[in-house]
């Protein structure tokens, strides 16, 4: 996926979700109320799996046919995620969900975090859930093109 297409999707998602504000649930701060919804629990488990480096937890919350997209990866499958992305879990110290907007099976999150070297990172994450599992995940991270945990 080209970065312009990904950014366009994120912008479109924000516009759509803001237009649905009467129906969407917004959660701000450290997962305030996140545990109270089924989809919220799944999204929180996503971040927990990265922080505690638990691949078994990760596989339990991902749907068959799961895809992962980022500025560096275009709709890769779970095997490619494990190979390309999962090694970065060892570099994550903490992640704090700053904003969460939930509209049915669509969840948009802005999260701040720190890697083990103390470097700050921010993700904008777009989840689509199906039958209680994450079917697709798209993220944009900044600053720069490389995720700070990658060591690049």
DOGU-273631 format. One record per residue: residue in one letter; x, y, z of N, C-alpha, C, O, CB in turn. Coordinates in nm, 3 decimals. Glycine has a CB too. Layout:
N
REC   rest    n.east   n.north      n.up   ca.east   ca.north     ca.up    c.east   c.north      c.up    o.east   o.north      o.up   cb.east   cb.north     cb.up
REC      A         X         Y         Z         X          Y         Z         X         Y         Z         X         Y         Z         X          Y         Z
...
***
This chain:
152
REC   rest    n.east   n.north      n.up   ca.east   ca.north     ca.up    c.east   c.north      c.up    o.east   o.north      o.up   cb.east   cb.north     cb.up
REC      X     0.085    -0.117     0.000     0.000      0.000     0.000     0.090     0.123     0.000     0.181     0.133     0.082    -0.097      0.000     0.122
REC      X     0.065     0.215    -0.090     0.142      0.336    -0.094     0.106     0.423     0.025    -0.007     0.421     0.074     0.119      0.412    -0.227
REC      X     0.205     0.501     0.072     0.183      0.584     0.190     0.069     0.683     0.167    -0.008     0.709     0.259     0.311      0.659     0.226
REC      X     0.057     0.738     0.046    -0.052      0.833     0.021    -0.187     0.765     0.033    -0.283     0.826     0.081    -0.037      0.896    -0.118
REC      X    -0.197     0.640    -0.010    -0.322      0.565     0.002    -0.352     0.537     0.149    -0.467     0.550     0.192    -0.314      0.433    -0.077
REC      X    -0.251     0.498     0.226    -0.269      0.472     0.368    -0.312     0.598     0.442    -0.405     0.595     0.522    -0.140      0.416     0.429
REC      X    -0.244     0.709     0.414    -0.281      0.835     0.479    -0.422     0.876     0.440    -0.498     0.927     0.523    -0.181      0.945     0.443
REC      X    -0.457     0.855     0.314    -0.593      0.885     0.269    -0.695     0.801     0.343    -0.800     0.852     0.382    -0.606      0.863     0.120
REC      X    -0.665     0.672     0.361    -0.755      0.584     0.437    -0.770     0.629     0.580    -0.880     0.629     0.634    -0.705      0.440     0.433
REC      X    -0.659     0.668     0.643    -0.666      0.716     0.782    -0.749     0.843     0.791    -0.830     0.858     0.883    -0.525      0.740     0.837
REC      X    -0.728     0.935     0.697    -0.806      1.058     0.697    -0.953     1.028     0.674    -1.039     1.083     0.743    -0.754      1.154     0.590
REC      X    -0.982     0.942     0.579    -1.120      0.903     0.552    -1.183     0.838     0.675    -1.297     0.867     0.709    -1.127      0.807     0.432
REC      X    -1.108     0.751     0.741    -1.160      0.686     0.862    -1.192     0.790     0.968    -1.296     0.782     1.034    -1.058      0.584     0.917
REC      X    -1.105     0.888     0.985    -1.130      0.993     1.083    -1.253     1.073     1.050    -1.332     1.105     1.139    -1.011      1.085     1.092
REC      X    -1.272     1.107     0.922    -1.390      1.182     0.880    -1.516     1.100     0.902    -1.615     1.150     0.955    -1.378      1.223     0.732
REC      X    -1.512     0.973     0.861    -1.629      0.886     0.878    -1.662     0.870     1.025    -1.778     0.884     1.064    -1.604      0.749     0.814
REC      X    -1.562     0.842     1.105    -1.587      0.822     1.247    -1.634     0.950     1.314    -1.719     0.944     1.403    -1.462      0.770     1.316
REC      X    -1.581     1.065     1.275    -1.627      1.189     1.336    -1.770     1.220     1.293    -1.846     1.279     1.370    -1.534      1.305     1.300
REC      X    -1.807     1.180     1.172    -1.944      1.199     1.126    -2.041     1.109     1.198    -2.161     1.137     1.203    -1.952      1.174     0.979
REC      X    -1.991     1.002     1.254    -2.073      0.908     1.329    -2.064     0.935     1.479    -2.096     0.847     1.559    -2.031      0.764     1.299
REC      X    -2.021     1.054     1.517    -1.994      1.083     1.658    -2.111     1.051     1.749    -2.091     1.016     1.865    -1.956      1.228     1.674
REC      X    -2.231     1.063     1.699    -2.347      1.031     1.782    -2.355     0.883     1.814    -2.418     0.845     1.912    -2.473      1.074     1.714
REC      X    -2.291     0.799     1.734    -2.296      0.655     1.753    -2.166     0.599     1.807    -2.164     0.493     1.869    -2.331      0.587     1.623
REC      X    -2.058     0.670     1.784    -1.927      0.618     1.824    -1.903     0.642     1.972    -1.953     0.737     2.031    -1.816      0.684     1.742
REC      X    -1.825     0.554     2.030    -1.785      0.566     2.169    -1.642     0.614     2.170    -1.556     0.555     2.104    -1.801      0.431     2.246
REC      X    -1.614     0.721     2.244    -1.479      0.774     2.254    -1.426     0.750     2.394    -1.494     0.776     2.493    -1.477      0.924     2.220
REC      X    -1.305     0.700     2.401    -1.241      0.674     2.528    -1.108     0.747     2.526    -1.029     0.730     2.433    -1.222      0.521     2.554
REC      X    -1.082     0.828     2.627    -0.959      0.905     2.634    -0.882     0.865     2.759    -0.942     0.832     2.861    -0.987      1.056     2.633
REC      X    -0.750     0.869     2.751    -0.669      0.840     2.868    -0.629     0.694     2.873    -0.647     0.620     2.776    -0.742      0.877     2.994
REC      X    -0.576     0.655     2.985    -0.522      0.520     3.001    -0.632     0.416     3.000    -0.676     0.372     3.107    -0.441      0.510     3.129
REC      X    -0.677     0.378     2.884    -0.777      0.274     2.861    -0.902     0.292     2.946    -0.964     0.193     2.986    -0.716      0.138     2.888
REC      X    -0.939     0.416     2.975    -1.057      0.443     3.057    -1.179     0.376     2.996    -1.222     0.414     2.887    -1.080      0.594     3.071
REC      X    -1.235     0.279     3.064    -1.355      0.210     3.018    -1.331     0.108     2.909    -1.425     0.043     2.865    -1.452      0.308     2.971
REC      X    -1.209     0.093     2.864    -1.178      0.004     2.752    -1.216    -0.140     2.783    -1.261    -0.212     2.694    -1.031      0.012     2.718
REC      X    -1.199    -0.182     2.906    -1.229     -0.320     2.943    -1.378    -0.351     2.945    -1.416    -0.467     2.960    -1.170     -0.351     3.078
REC      X    -1.461    -0.250     2.932    -1.605     -0.270     2.944    -1.674    -0.312     2.815    -1.794    -0.337     2.816    -1.668     -0.146     2.993
REC      X    -1.602    -0.320     2.705    -1.662     -0.360     2.579    -1.586    -0.478     2.520    -1.464    -0.487     2.537    -1.664     -0.241     2.479
REC      X    -1.655    -0.569     2.453    -1.584     -0.684     2.394    -1.473    -0.642     2.297    -1.362    -0.695     2.304    -1.683     -0.774     2.322
REC      X    -1.503    -0.549     2.207    -1.400     -0.507     2.112    -1.288    -0.430     2.181    -1.172    -0.439     2.141    -1.461     -0.421     2.002
REC      X    -1.322    -0.356     2.285    -1.221     -0.286     2.363    -1.124    -0.383     2.427    -1.003    -0.357     2.432    -1.285     -0.201     2.469
REC      X    -1.175    -0.494     2.477    -1.089     -0.596     2.538    -0.992    -0.654     2.436    -0.875    -0.679     2.466    -1.173     -0.708     2.601
REC      X    -1.041    -0.677     2.315    -0.956     -0.733     2.210    -0.846    -0.634     2.172    -0.730    -0.672     2.158    -1.040     -0.770     2.085
REC      X    -0.883    -0.507     2.155    -0.783     -0.406     2.118    -0.680    -0.391     2.230    -0.560    -0.381     2.204    -0.851     -0.269     2.089
REC      X    -0.726    -0.389     2.354    -0.631     -0.380     2.466    -0.537    -0.501     2.466    -0.418    -0.487     2.494    -0.706     -0.370     2.602
REC      X    -0.591    -0.619     2.436    -0.507     -0.740     2.431    -0.399    -0.727     2.324    -0.289    -0.779     2.342    -0.595     -0.864     2.404
REC      X    -0.430    -0.660     2.213    -0.330     -0.636     2.107    -0.208    -0.565     2.166    -0.095    -0.610     2.149    -0.392     -0.551     1.992
REC      X    -0.233    -0.453     2.236    -0.123     -0.376     2.293    -0.053    -0.453     2.405     0.069    -0.446     2.420    -0.174     -0.241     2.346
REC      X    -0.130    -0.526     2.484    -0.072     -0.607     2.591     0.022    -0.712     2.534     0.132    -0.733     2.586    -0.183     -0.674     2.673
REC      X    -0.020    -0.779     2.427     0.064     -0.883     2.365     0.199    -0.825     2.323     0.302    -0.889     2.344    -0.007     -0.945     2.244
REC      X     0.199    -0.705     2.265     0.325     -0.643     2.224     0.411    -0.610     2.345     0.532    -0.633     2.344     0.298     -0.515     2.142
REC      X     0.348    -0.556     2.450     0.425     -0.514     2.568     0.484    -0.630     2.645     0.597    -0.622     2.694     0.337     -0.432     2.659
REC      X     0.409    -0.740     2.658     0.459     -0.853     2.737     0.521    -0.961     2.649     0.564    -1.066     2.698     0.346     -0.913     2.820
REC      X     0.527    -0.934     2.519     0.591     -1.024     2.423     0.528    -1.163     2.423     0.598    -1.264     2.434     0.741     -1.035     2.453
REC      X     0.396    -1.166     2.412     0.320     -1.291     2.420     0.259    -1.325     2.284     0.149    -1.280     2.252     0.209     -1.282     2.529
REC      X     0.331    -1.403     2.204     0.284     -1.440     2.071     0.158    -1.526     2.079     0.072    -1.515     1.992     0.393     -1.513     1.994
REC      X     0.146    -1.611     2.180     0.026     -1.693     2.194    -0.098    -1.607     2.214    -0.202    -1.635     2.155     0.041     -1.791     2.311
REC      X    -0.088    -1.503     2.296    -0.200     -1.410     2.314    -0.233    -1.345     2.180    -0.350    -1.333     2.143    -0.167     -1.302     2.421
REC      X    -0.131    -1.303     2.107    -0.152     -1.238     1.978    -0.230    -1.329     1.883    -0.327    -1.285     1.821    -0.018     -1.198     1.914
REC      X    -0.190    -1.453     1.872    -0.258     -1.543     1.778    -0.402    -1.571     1.819    -0.486    -1.600     1.733    -0.181     -1.674     1.766
REC      X    -0.433    -1.564     1.947    -0.570     -1.587     1.995    -0.666    -1.476     1.955    -0.786    -1.499     1.942    -0.571     -1.603     2.146
REC      X    -0.614    -1.355     1.934    -0.702     -1.241     1.905    -0.708    -1.206     1.757    -0.780    -1.114     1.718    -0.657     -1.120     1.983
REC      X    -0.633    -1.278     1.673    -0.631     -1.249     1.530    -0.720    -1.347     1.455    -0.715    -1.468     1.477    -0.487     -1.256     1.475
REC      X    -0.802    -1.293     1.365    -0.894     -1.374     1.284    -0.817    -1.447     1.174    -0.708    -1.406     1.135    -1.005     -1.286     1.223
REC      X    -0.877    -1.555     1.126    -0.823     -1.622     1.007    -0.821    -1.520     0.894    -0.918    -1.446     0.875    -0.907     -1.750     0.968
REC      X    -0.714    -1.516     0.819    -0.703     -1.421     0.709    -0.660    -1.282     0.752    -0.667    -1.188     0.673    -0.833     -1.411     0.638
REC      X    -0.616    -1.266     0.877    -0.571     -1.137     0.930    -0.469    -1.073     0.837    -0.382    -1.140     0.781    -0.511     -1.154     1.070
REC      X    -0.480    -0.939     0.820    -0.381     -0.863     0.744    -0.331    -0.745     0.825    -0.405    -0.688     0.906    -0.440     -0.815     0.609
REC      X    -0.206    -0.710     0.803    -0.136     -0.602     0.872    -0.081    -0.508     0.766    -0.013    -0.551     0.673    -0.021     -0.657     0.965
REC      X    -0.111    -0.379     0.781    -0.059     -0.280     0.686     0.005    -0.166     0.763    -0.042    -0.126     0.870    -0.171     -0.227     0.593
REC      X     0.113    -0.114     0.707     0.182      0.002     0.763     0.252     0.072     0.647     0.245     0.024     0.534     0.285     -0.040     0.877
REC      X     0.320     0.185     0.674     0.395      0.246     0.565     0.502     0.154     0.507     0.549     0.175     0.395     0.460      0.374     0.615
REC      X     0.541     0.051     0.583     0.646     -0.040     0.537     0.593    -0.173     0.487     0.666    -0.246     0.420     0.742     -0.065     0.648
REC      X     0.468    -0.206     0.516     0.412     -0.337     0.482     0.270    -0.319     0.429     0.192    -0.240     0.483     0.412     -0.431     0.606
REC      X     0.236    -0.393     0.324     0.104     -0.381     0.262     0.027    -0.511     0.274     0.053    -0.607     0.202     0.118     -0.341     0.114
REC      X    -0.068    -0.514     0.366    -0.157     -0.629     0.385    -0.080    -0.761     0.398    -0.109    -0.858     0.329    -0.255     -0.639     0.270
REC      X     0.017    -0.762     0.487     0.093     -0.885     0.509     0.014    -0.977     0.602    -0.069    -0.932     0.680     0.233     -0.855     0.568
REC      X     0.042    -1.107     0.593    -0.031     -1.204     0.674     0.040    -1.226     0.808     0.144    -1.168     0.836    -0.044     -1.338     0.598
REC      X    -0.021    -1.312     0.890     0.029     -1.334     1.025     0.172    -1.389     1.027     0.250    -1.354     1.115    -0.063     -1.429     1.099
REC      X     0.207    -1.473     0.931     0.343     -1.528     0.926     0.445    -1.418     0.899     0.553    -1.417     0.959     0.353     -1.637     0.819
REC      X     0.413    -1.327     0.808     0.503     -1.216     0.778     0.512    -1.121     0.897     0.619    -1.065     0.923     0.456     -1.140     0.653
REC      X     0.401    -1.101     0.969     0.403     -1.016     1.089     0.500    -1.076     1.191     0.582    -1.004     1.250     0.261     -1.003     1.151
REC      X     0.491    -1.207     1.211     0.580     -1.271     1.309     0.726    -1.256     1.269     0.813    -1.233     1.353     0.545     -1.420     1.324
REC      X     0.753    -1.268     1.141     0.891     -1.259     1.093     0.943    -1.115     1.090     1.054    -1.089     1.137     0.901     -1.318     0.954
REC      X     0.864    -1.021     1.037     0.912     -0.885     1.015     0.890    -0.791     1.133     0.975    -0.708     1.164     0.845     -0.827     0.895
REC      X     0.776    -0.805     1.200     0.736     -0.706     1.299     0.754    -0.753     1.443     0.795    -0.675     1.530     0.593     -0.669     1.278
REC      X     0.723    -0.880     1.469     0.724     -0.929     1.606     0.858    -0.914     1.677     0.858    -0.891     1.798     0.684     -1.073     1.607
REC      X     0.973    -0.925     1.609     1.100     -0.903     1.680     1.107    -0.767     1.750     1.180    -0.752     1.847     1.216     -0.916     1.583
REC      X     1.032    -0.668     1.701     1.029     -0.536     1.764     0.963    -0.538     1.901     0.983    -0.446     1.980     0.958     -0.438     1.676
REC      X     0.884    -0.641     1.931     0.817     -0.648     2.062     0.920    -0.643     2.175     0.891    -0.589     2.282     0.732     -0.777     2.073
REC      X     1.036    -0.698     2.152     1.141     -0.696     2.254     1.194    -0.557     2.284     1.263    -0.537     2.384     1.253     -0.782     2.212
REC      X     1.162    -0.461     2.199     1.209     -0.324     2.218     1.103    -0.231     2.276     1.132    -0.114     2.301     1.256     -0.269     2.087
REC      X     0.982    -0.280     2.297     0.875     -0.194     2.348     0.876    -0.196     2.501     0.868    -0.302     2.563     0.737     -0.240     2.294
REC      X     0.886    -0.077     2.559     0.881     -0.066     2.705     0.737    -0.042     2.751     0.689    -0.106     2.844     0.972      0.048     2.754
REC      X     0.669     0.052     2.685     0.532      0.084     2.727     0.453     0.143     2.612     0.508     0.203     2.519     0.533      0.181     2.846
REC      X     0.321     0.126     2.620     0.228      0.186     2.525     0.110     0.240     2.605     0.057     0.171     2.692     0.180      0.082     2.415
REC      X     0.070     0.362     2.575    -0.040      0.428     2.645    -0.144     0.470     2.542    -0.116     0.551     2.454     0.010      0.551     2.727
REC      X    -0.264     0.414     2.551    -0.372      0.453     2.461    -0.420     0.591     2.501    -0.472     0.611     2.611    -0.490      0.349     2.464
REC      X    -0.401     0.688     2.411    -0.439      0.826     2.438    -0.580     0.857     2.393    -0.651     0.934     2.458    -0.342      0.922     2.371
REC      X    -0.622     0.797     2.282    -0.755      0.822     2.227    -0.804     0.695     2.162    -0.728     0.627     2.092    -0.754      0.940     2.126
REC      X    -0.929     0.663     2.185    -0.989      0.546     2.123    -1.129     0.583     2.078    -1.209     0.634     2.156    -0.991      0.424     2.221
REC      X    -1.158     0.556     1.952    -1.292      0.579     1.898    -1.340     0.446     1.844    -1.275     0.383     1.761    -1.292      0.690     1.785
REC      X    -1.455     0.404     1.892    -1.509      0.274     1.856    -1.646     0.294     1.791    -1.732     0.363     1.845    -1.519      0.181     1.979
REC      X    -1.663     0.233     1.675    -1.791      0.238     1.605    -1.820     0.097     1.556    -1.778     0.058     1.447    -1.789      0.342     1.486
REC      X    -1.891     0.021     1.638    -1.918     -0.118     1.603    -1.790    -0.197     1.600    -1.719    -0.206     1.701    -1.988     -0.127     1.469
REC      X    -1.760    -0.256     1.485    -1.641     -0.340     1.471    -1.521    -0.264     1.416    -1.423    -0.325     1.373    -1.672     -0.456     1.381
REC      X    -1.528    -0.132     1.416    -1.416     -0.049     1.372    -1.365     0.029     1.492    -1.442     0.092     1.564    -1.459      0.048     1.256
REC      X    -1.234     0.023     1.514    -1.173      0.092     1.627    -1.052     0.171     1.577    -0.967     0.118     1.506    -1.130     -0.010     1.739
REC      X    -1.048     0.298     1.615    -0.936      0.386     1.579    -0.867     0.428     1.708    -0.933     0.474     1.801    -0.985      0.511     1.497
REC      X    -0.736     0.413     1.714    -0.660      0.442     1.835    -0.541     0.532     1.803    -0.474     0.515     1.701    -0.611      0.311     1.902
REC      X    -0.517     0.628     1.891    -0.390      0.701     1.892    -0.320     0.658     2.019    -0.373     0.672     2.129    -0.412      0.859     1.885
REC      X    -0.199     0.605     2.004    -0.125      0.554     2.119     0.016     0.612     2.121     0.080     0.627     2.017    -0.118      0.400     2.116
REC      X     0.062     0.645     2.240     0.199      0.689     2.262     0.275     0.577     2.331     0.218     0.501     2.408     0.204      0.820     2.345
REC      X     0.403     0.569     2.303     0.483      0.467     2.368     0.628     0.505     2.378     0.673     0.607     2.325     0.469      0.336     2.296
REC      X     0.701     0.419     2.448     0.846      0.434     2.461     0.911     0.300     2.435     0.861     0.196     2.476     0.885      0.488     2.602
REC      X     1.024     0.304     2.365     1.099      0.180     2.348     1.194     0.164     2.466     1.203     0.251     2.552     1.177      0.180     2.213
REC      X     1.264     0.053     2.470     1.351      0.024     2.584     1.470     0.119     2.595     1.534     0.127     2.699     1.401     -0.118     2.574
REC      X     1.499     0.192     2.488     1.605      0.294     2.491     1.551     0.429     2.535     1.625     0.527     2.541     1.672      0.306     2.354
REC      X     1.421     0.435     2.565     1.359      0.559     2.610     1.312     0.649     2.497     1.271     0.762     2.523     1.455      0.633     2.694
REC      X     1.317     0.602     2.373     1.275      0.683     2.259     1.122     0.680     2.245     1.061     0.573     2.249     1.341      0.633     2.129
REC      X     1.063     0.798     2.230     0.919      0.814     2.217     0.872     0.772     2.078     0.942     0.794     1.979     0.878      0.960     2.245
REC      X     0.753     0.712     2.071     0.690      0.687     1.942     0.539     0.707     1.956     0.484     0.698     2.065     0.722      0.544     1.890
REC      X     0.475     0.733     1.844     0.330      0.750     1.840     0.276     0.670     1.723     0.331     0.674     1.613     0.289      0.901     1.828
REC      X     0.169     0.597     1.748     0.100      0.522     1.644    -0.043     0.572     1.630    -0.107     0.608     1.729     0.101      0.370     1.674
REC      X    -0.092     0.574     1.508    -0.234      0.587     1.479    -0.274     0.452     1.422    -0.222     0.409     1.319    -0.267      0.707     1.377
REC      X    -0.365     0.384     1.490    -0.398      0.245     1.458    -0.545     0.231     1.424    -0.632     0.285     1.493    -0.362      0.153     1.574
REC      X    -0.573     0.159     1.316    -0.709      0.138     1.267    -0.734    -0.013     1.264    -0.673    -0.086     1.185    -0.729      0.202     1.125
REC      X    -0.825    -0.058     1.349    -0.858     -0.200     1.362    -0.994    -0.227     1.301    -1.086    -0.146     1.315    -0.855     -0.244     1.510
REC      X    -1.008    -0.339     1.234    -1.139     -0.391     1.193    -1.151    -0.528     1.259    -1.065    -0.614     1.243    -1.155     -0.399     1.034
REC      X    -1.260    -0.547     1.333    -1.282     -0.672     1.403    -1.397    -0.748     1.338    -1.488    -0.689     1.280    -1.311     -0.648     1.551
REC      X    -1.392    -0.879     1.349    -1.498     -0.964     1.296    -1.511    -1.084     1.389    -1.413    -1.154     1.416    -1.468     -1.010     1.149
REC      X    -1.631    -1.106     1.438    -1.658     -1.219     1.526    -1.564    -1.223     1.646    -1.517    -1.330     1.686    -1.647     -1.350     1.448
REC      X    -1.537    -1.106     1.704    -1.456     -1.100     1.825    -1.306    -1.114     1.806    -1.234    -1.137     1.902    -1.500     -1.203     1.916
REC      X    -1.259    -1.101     1.682    -1.116     -1.108     1.655    -1.076    -0.997     1.558    -1.160    -0.944     1.486    -1.077     -1.248     1.596
REC      X    -0.949    -0.963     1.558    -0.898     -0.859     1.469    -0.878    -0.919     1.331    -0.797    -1.010     1.313    -0.765     -0.797     1.524
REC      X    -0.952    -0.866     1.232    -0.938     -0.917     1.096    -0.838    -0.836     1.014    -0.773    -0.889     0.925    -1.074     -0.917     1.026
REC      X    -0.826    -0.706     1.047    -0.723     -0.627     0.980    -0.677    -0.515     1.072    -0.750    -0.468     1.159    -0.776     -0.569     0.847
REC      X    -0.554    -0.475     1.049    -0.490     -0.370     1.128    -0.408    -0.284     1.033    -0.329    -0.335     0.953    -0.400     -0.431     1.242
REC      X    -0.427    -0.153     1.044    -0.347     -0.058     0.967    -0.289     0.042     1.064    -0.359     0.090     1.153    -0.432      0.013     0.856
REC      X    -0.162     0.073     1.047    -0.102      0.170     1.137    -0.018     0.270     1.059     0.033     0.243     0.951    -0.016      0.100     1.242
REC      X    -0.008     0.387     1.119     0.085      0.487     1.072     0.165     0.530     1.194     0.106     0.562     1.297     0.012      0.610     1.003
REC      X     0.296     0.531     1.183     0.379      0.570     1.296     0.471     0.683     1.256     0.506     0.698     1.139     0.460      0.451     1.347
REC      X     0.508     0.760     1.351     0.592      0.874     1.324     0.675     0.905     1.446     0.651     0.845     1.551     0.509      0.995     1.283
REC      X     0.771     0.993     1.439     0.812      1.064     1.320     0.898     0.976     1.230     0.948     0.872     1.272     0.888      1.191     1.358
REC      X     0.915     1.018     1.108     0.997      0.943     1.014     0.925     0.822     0.960     0.810     0.797     0.994     1.125      0.901     1.081
REC      X     0.992     0.748     0.877     0.931      0.632     0.812     0.956     0.504     0.890     0.875     0.412     0.880     0.985      0.617     0.671
REC      X     1.063     0.494     0.966     1.095      0.370     1.036     1.047     0.373     1.179     1.069     0.470     1.252     1.244      0.345     1.032
REC      X     0.983     0.267     1.219     0.938      0.251     1.356     1.060     0.260     1.446     1.160     0.194     1.418     0.861      0.117     1.376
REC      X     1.056     0.338     1.554     1.176      0.360     1.634     1.232     0.233     1.696     1.350     0.229     1.731     1.147      0.459     1.743
REC      X     1.151     0.131     1.711     1.201      0.008     1.771     1.282    -0.075     1.673     1.352    -0.168     1.714     1.085     -0.074     1.824
REC      X     1.273    -0.044     1.545     1.338     -0.128     1.445     1.490    -0.115     1.447     1.561    -0.198     1.390     1.286     -0.094     1.308
REC      X     1.538    -0.011     1.513     1.682      0.009     1.519     1.739     0.072     1.394     1.860     0.087     1.382     1.751     -0.122     1.542
REC      X     1.652     0.110     1.300     1.697      0.171     1.175     1.715     0.320     1.193     1.753     0.389     1.099     1.599      0.142     1.061
***
